[in-house]
């Protein structure tokens, strides 16, 4: 099974920045639609961003213009640069595999995604 190492999570004041990363082993990000989602309570979750095999990127409206997704295929690492953070961004963040069956696209409207690893906490204080 895939194993993931996270980095970059933590606490920051509103307006600050964080750069999240997840490095995977046992599964190749280069051959999949990958992305990030966040979870604030229970099973409530929001797909934040995706990046396709070809590098096409999508963002949820809530983070557009503030977050940037990227990947390093050689290092099998997915990144999320988070700028202009606000308290509403406080959540557990997970890198995830987005499945493309049943006509789904590699975008944040795709609800068929599964977390890799245990995520990393992001806390933004006002």
ABEGO torsion letter per residue (X at the ends): XBBBBBBGBEBBBBGBBBBBBBBBBGBBAAABBBBBBBBABEABBBBABBBBAAGBBBBBAAABGABBBBBBAAAGBBBBBBBGBBAAABBBBBBBBBBABGGBBBBAABABBBBBEAEBBBBBBX
